[in-house]
Structures are given as structure tokens and as C-alpha cells.
Amino acid sequence: MGSTTKSGFTVIETMLFLAISAALIVAILVGSGTSINIQRYRDSVTGLQSVLQNQYFQVTNVSNVPPSGALSCNANAKVVVDELAQPTSRGQDDCVILGRFITIDREVLTVDTVIGNDPSTNGSTLPTYKNDIDELNAYNFSVLPDHADVYNLEWGSQIAWPSIINGTKKDNTTPRSFSMLIIRSPTSGRTYTFTADGIVDSSKLKSDLLVTGTDASGHQAEQRLCVVSSGSFNQNLAIFIKSYASSANSIEIRSNSVDSGSNSSC
């Protein structure tokens, strides 16, 4: 009577199979988690770009009334909103909407509407100006009270410093804050952008932001806002604001492979 043999796996072979399978599963899960985190990081950068670009559309397509109620504005551009009153028709109030004031404190972005008192309503003759900035400096600035829009950068991201800015080395782990004024001339319709490091007081927009030029004293130079995330992967994207920015196209997303000017990569 012949003998029969049964083929099968040994205990060692089975253990090797399980170990290899487990390693592959872990690798897939780790790779999938990293990919998700990278995509979330990119989404946060794109979201910040979209918010900043949208402010240019808000400035260009301005509606000269608050969300509800009526504006009143004195010679110092101190704004009072009467929520119960009917909105004033365009061109018939003492205030004009001039632009948007944006501040970013780490991951919190706040947007205010900039209001100005129209100097042409304060006298019998229309004033003359040398240029748009001369005209804007004639206005008294304020922000629309109680109507700020607040955004948070997504997925634990926040703005940071480039490694070198204006020739000075920076630590991108140091908390960063930033201010940006997008303003439009009521006469010419041209849009201008002014930026500064730190949080500018809304009562000092003209003195601390509305300064032309790209030198050390001016506020129209290019800016690179590095975006860092709490994830453990390498991150190197930034919001790049062109010098003399005037439209949404001036706000770009750049990586370390694209560098310009005196502000180095993230």
C-alpha cells in the first residue's frame, strides 16, 4: 500500500507571509496618511490664496452700502451704522468704501472694510490732486464697525518667515503676523496694495501702511508668506505677493524652486 504526502505551508513560512503582509499594509497606510496630509497642506495654501485674491474682487466690485442699515459718517470718517434705517443710495452719503484691510496673525485672518470720508462733500469746490495717493491721503480712514470677516487657515497651517528677508536671516518657527491694505482710488478706479510686517492699528492705516515705494520705508515691495503645517512632511509653499500689486493675479503660490528678489525661499 503506497504512502501519500500532503503539501502545505510550514509554520515558519506562514509567519514570514504574515510578517511581510503586515509590513506592506503598514507601508500603504503610512503612505496614504502622508498623501492625505500633503493634500490638506496644499488645500490650506490654496485657500489662503483664494481669500486674498477675493479681496481684490470685493474692492473692484464694491457695493457702497453695509450689509444692512444705513451709514452715517462725520468729517473724521467715524462710521455709525443704523441697522433699522434704510440704506442710503450710492453717491448720496458722506462715506465711500475705499478698500479692504487684511491682517494675518499666525493662522487667523481678519478682513475689514475700509471707509473714507469724501472730502468733496465738505466744501463748495472740488479739490484737485497730484495723483491717486495724494487723493487717498486727503480722505479720513476708518473701518466698518462690527462687520469683520474672520477666517482660519485650514489643517493646522500658519504663516511663517522666509529663511532670509531683506538680507536678514529669519527663523520660520518664529510666529509671524502681517498686514495688507488693498485700496482703490474713487476717481481713477486704480487699485493699490500696501503691506507691512506685524499688525497695523486700523486707526493708523494712512501713516503706517499708505506709503509708496519698494525701499525700506515703502510698503509696496514684494512679500513672501511661507505657509507651514503641523505635519511631519517637508513643506515649502508660500503665498507670493508681487511688488506694486494691483489685482488678484498679483497673488501667486510659489515653491522653493521659484525665487525672486531679496526674500529667499521657505
HUSULSUL-V32826 format. One record per residue. D_LAST is the distance of its C-alpha to the last C-alpha in whole Angstrom. Layout:
d_last=D_LAST
d_last=D_LAST
//
This chain:
d_last=80
d_last=76
d_last=73
d_last=70
d_last=66
d_last=64
d_last=60
d_last=57
d_last=54
d_last=54
d_last=53
d_last=50
d_last=49
d_last=49
d_last=46
d_last=44
d_last=44
d_last=43
d_last=40
d_last=39
d_last=39
d_last=37
d_last=34
d_last=34
d_last=34
d_last=31
d_last=29
d_last=29
d_last=29
d_last=26
d_last=24
d_last=25
d_last=24
d_last=20
d_last=21
d_last=22
d_last=19
d_last=16
d_last=18
d_last=18
d_last=15
d_last=15
d_last=18
d_last=16
d_last=13
d_last=16
d_last=18
d_last=16
d_last=16
d_last=20
d_last=21
d_last=20
d_last=21
d_last=24
d_last=25
d_last=25
d_last=28
d_last=30
d_last=30
d_last=31
d_last=34
d_last=35
d_last=38
d_last=39
d_last=41
d_last=39
d_last=39
d_last=42
d_last=45
d_last=45
d_last=44
d_last=45
d_last=44
d_last=45
d_last=45
d_last=42
d_last=40
d_last=41
d_last=41
d_last=43
d_last=43
d_last=46
d_last=46
d_last=49
d_last=50
d_last=50
d_last=47
d_last=47
d_last=47
d_last=45
d_last=46
d_last=48
d_last=46
d_last=45
d_last=41
d_last=39
d_last=36
d_last=33
d_last=30
d_last=27
d_last=25
d_last=22
d_last=20
d_last=18
d_last=18
d_last=15
d_last=17
d_last=20
d_last=20
d_last=24
d_last=25
d_last=28
d_last=31
d_last=31
d_last=35
d_last=37
d_last=41
d_last=42
d_last=44
d_last=46
d_last=48
d_last=49
d_last=51
d_last=54
d_last=52
d_last=49
d_last=46
d_last=45
d_last=41
d_last=40
d_last=37
d_last=35
d_last=33
d_last=36
d_last=38
d_last=35
d_last=35
d_last=39
d_last=38
d_last=38
d_last=35
d_last=35
d_last=33
d_last=35
d_last=36
d_last=35
d_last=34
d_last=30
d_last=28
d_last=26
d_last=23
d_last=21
d_last=18
d_last=19
d_last=19
d_last=17
d_last=14
d_last=13
d_last=11
d_last=8
d_last=7
d_last=5
d_last=6
d_last=9
d_last=10
d_last=14
d_last=14
d_last=14
d_last=11
d_last=10
d_last=10
d_last=8
d_last=11
d_last=13
d_last=14
d_last=13
d_last=16
d_last=16
d_last=19
d_last=20
d_last=24
d_last=25
d_last=28
d_last=31
d_last=34
d_last=37
d_last=39
d_last=37
d_last=35
d_last=32
d_last=28
d_last=26
d_last=23
d_last=22
d_last=19
d_last=18
d_last=16
d_last=19
d_last=21
d_last=24
d_last=28
d_last=29
d_last=32
d_last=30
d_last=29
d_last=30
d_last=30
d_last=26
d_last=25
d_last=27
d_last=27
d_last=26
d_last=25
d_last=21
d_last=22
d_last=21
d_last=24
d_last=23
d_last=21
d_last=21
d_last=18
d_last=15
d_last=12
d_last=8
d_last=9
d_last=6
d_last=8
d_last=9
d_last=12
d_last=15
d_last=16
d_last=16
d_last=14
d_last=11
d_last=8
d_last=6
d_last=7
d_last=7
d_last=10
d_last=11
d_last=14
d_last=16
d_last=18
d_last=22
d_last=21
d_last=24
d_last=24
d_last=22
d_last=21
d_last=19
d_last=17
d_last=15
d_last=12
d_last=10
d_last=8
d_last=6
d_last=10
d_last=11
d_last=10
d_last=12
d_last=13
d_last=13
d_last=9
d_last=7
d_last=4
d_last=0
//
